[in-house]
Amino acid sequence: MKNIVKFLRRSQEFDWTQDQLAERVGVSRATISAIENGASTSIEIGIRIANAFNRDPREIFFADDVAHSLHERPKEYT
């Protein structure tokens, strides 16, 4: 699953290590690494990650086909 977890984690606003995010979310560093590399996660963990960043989960997680279809939309729909 595509996501911007790594982007947010490394942003100036947060600048967290994987360990720091994992601690805030209550998962292992390996789980954060897997998610950043596209592994699927549970809704519960996705919500906890979104809460850590104070964002809506839909801003962070998206399916490949959804992201692609939004990019391919004709201008009349954007």
PLY file of the C-alpha trace (Angstrom):
ply
format ascii 1.0
element vertex 78
property float x
property float y
property float z
element edge 77
property int vertex1
property int vertex2
end_header
0.00 0.00 0.00
1.35 3.40 -0.95
1.83 5.89 1.86
3.77 8.97 2.88
4.80 7.72 6.34
8.55 8.05 5.63
8.06 11.49 4.10
6.16 12.73 7.18
8.50 11.03 9.63
11.55 12.69 8.09
9.91 16.09 7.52
11.05 19.22 9.37
7.79 19.16 11.29
8.55 15.79 12.89
12.12 14.59 12.10
11.59 11.28 13.91
13.52 8.05 13.63
11.67 4.84 12.89
12.19 3.92 16.56
10.60 7.17 17.74
7.54 6.72 15.52
7.26 3.06 16.52
7.26 4.03 20.19
4.54 6.66 19.65
2.40 4.20 17.69
3.06 1.19 19.94
4.61 -1.10 17.33
8.10 -2.33 16.51
10.60 -0.47 14.37
10.43 -3.38 11.93
6.68 -2.76 11.53
7.29 0.90 10.68
9.99 -0.12 8.20
7.67 -2.61 6.53
4.86 -0.05 6.26
7.22 2.55 4.78
8.23 -0.05 2.19
4.63 -0.65 1.13
3.45 -3.48 3.37
-0.22 -3.44 4.27
-1.19 -2.66 7.82
-4.29 -2.92 9.95
-6.78 -0.11 10.11
-6.00 0.27 13.80
-2.28 0.80 13.22
-3.02 3.11 10.29
-5.20 5.25 12.53
-2.55 5.31 15.27
0.06 6.42 12.73
-2.30 9.12 11.45
-2.94 10.28 15.03
0.81 10.48 15.70
1.10 12.86 12.74
-2.20 14.61 13.58
-3.50 13.80 10.08
-6.47 12.05 8.53
-5.46 8.49 7.54
-6.65 9.22 3.99
-3.90 11.83 3.72
-1.26 9.21 4.53
-2.41 5.90 3.06
-3.75 5.25 -0.43
-4.07 2.36 -2.84
-1.91 2.29 -5.97
-4.88 2.25 -8.32
-6.53 5.20 -6.56
-3.40 7.33 -6.72
-2.94 6.43 -10.37
-6.56 7.17 -11.27
-6.42 10.55 -9.55
-3.31 11.41 -11.52
-4.93 10.35 -14.79
-8.19 12.31 -14.27
-9.18 14.67 -17.06
-8.79 18.35 -16.17
-12.54 18.87 -16.07
-12.65 16.77 -12.87
-9.79 18.44 -11.03
0 1
1 2
2 3
3 4
4 5
5 6
6 7
7 8
8 9
9 10
10 11
11 12
12 13
13 14
14 15
15 16
16 17
17 18
18 19
19 20
20 21
21 22
22 23
23 24
24 25
25 26
26 27
27 28
28 29
29 30
30 31
31 32
32 33
33 34
34 35
35 36
36 37
37 38
38 39
39 40
40 41
41 42
42 43
43 44
44 45
45 46
46 47
47 48
48 49
49 50
50 51
51 52
52 53
53 54
54 55
55 56
56 57
57 58
58 59
59 60
60 61
61 62
62 63
63 64
64 65
65 66
66 67
67 68
68 69
69 70
70 71
71 72
72 73
73 74
74 75
75 76
76 77
